[in-house]
Amino acid sequence: MTIAGFLQRLFIVPLRFALRLFLGYRVIGQKNYKNLKPPFIIIANHVTQGDPFMIVPAFPVFSKILPVRFVAKRELFDKPGIKRTFVSALGGFKVERHVGLEETLQYPFQILKNGGVVAIFPTGMREKPKGRPRKARRGAAYLALKTGVPILPIAIRNAKGIKYDPKGFIKGMITRKLKRRGVTILIGKPFYLPKNLNYKRRKDLDEARDITEKVLANIRKLKAKKPENIFEVWREWIETNLWVD
């Protein structure tokens, strides 16, 4: 077991508990990945700095899907320190910019080739608190076409604008404002990009990128039905915590 795999499994339960307590955290759509085996790519909308810490707890502790390796911005690795060590240990890795897709995505390509799971935020940068979502880039589409692996789309809802600071959390605990947000992870059905598209052709990459963008947009529109009784609450909890692939 890798260090990232060990640490992700170690922190999943307390992290999920904290997210539930402070943000009303829920996971919808676990059945969509029940028969999915690595390697595959996770794509998700990017709304906060803590998005990876919301995605990892969406999977059971003993799932073969873990560890999930995350594409992180290069600036997090520029200077040695606690932040750099923490991000690396939990599965983050840097990618270079402006050097071409092949060189930029060489490391995540190797992870997929070796049977791992890579998570990418297609927009690259976080979404703005207000306004339209940012346009997706070609990275996820390039990797999916080159490797032929499926894509698991995930939408993070009701987390936009959350700032991870102690004062904000204390205030949110007192007013219960954060919990009323009901931060929800919506997991869509895995899909493959069309086999006739070639990752070496820019036109095909653009088409593949547009497909991933539409899938994410559709997932954001899904309605997350709230549990109506205690039995549904327990069923949802069991599906999230106890299912083992």
ZIKA-V105866 format. One record per run of one state. SS is the DSSP state (H for helix, E for strand, - for the rest). FROM is the first residue (numbers start at 1). LEN is the number of residues. If there is no record, write none. Layout:
SS/FROM/LEN + SS/FROM/LEN
This chain:
-/1/2 + H/3/21 + -/24/2 + E/26/3 + -/29/1 + H/30/4 + -/34/6 + E/40/5 + -/45/6 + H/51/8 + -/59/9 + E/68/5 + -/73/1 + H/74/4 + -/78/4 + H/82/8 + -/90/2 + E/92/3 + -/95/6 + H/101/4 + -/105/1 + H/106/8 + -/114/3 + E/117/4 + -/121/18 + H/139/9 + -/148/2 + E/150/8 + -/158/8 + H/166/10 + -/176/1 + H/177/5 + -/182/2 + E/184/4 + -/188/3 + E/191/1 + -/192/10 + H/202/19 + -/221/9 + H/230/12 + -/242/4
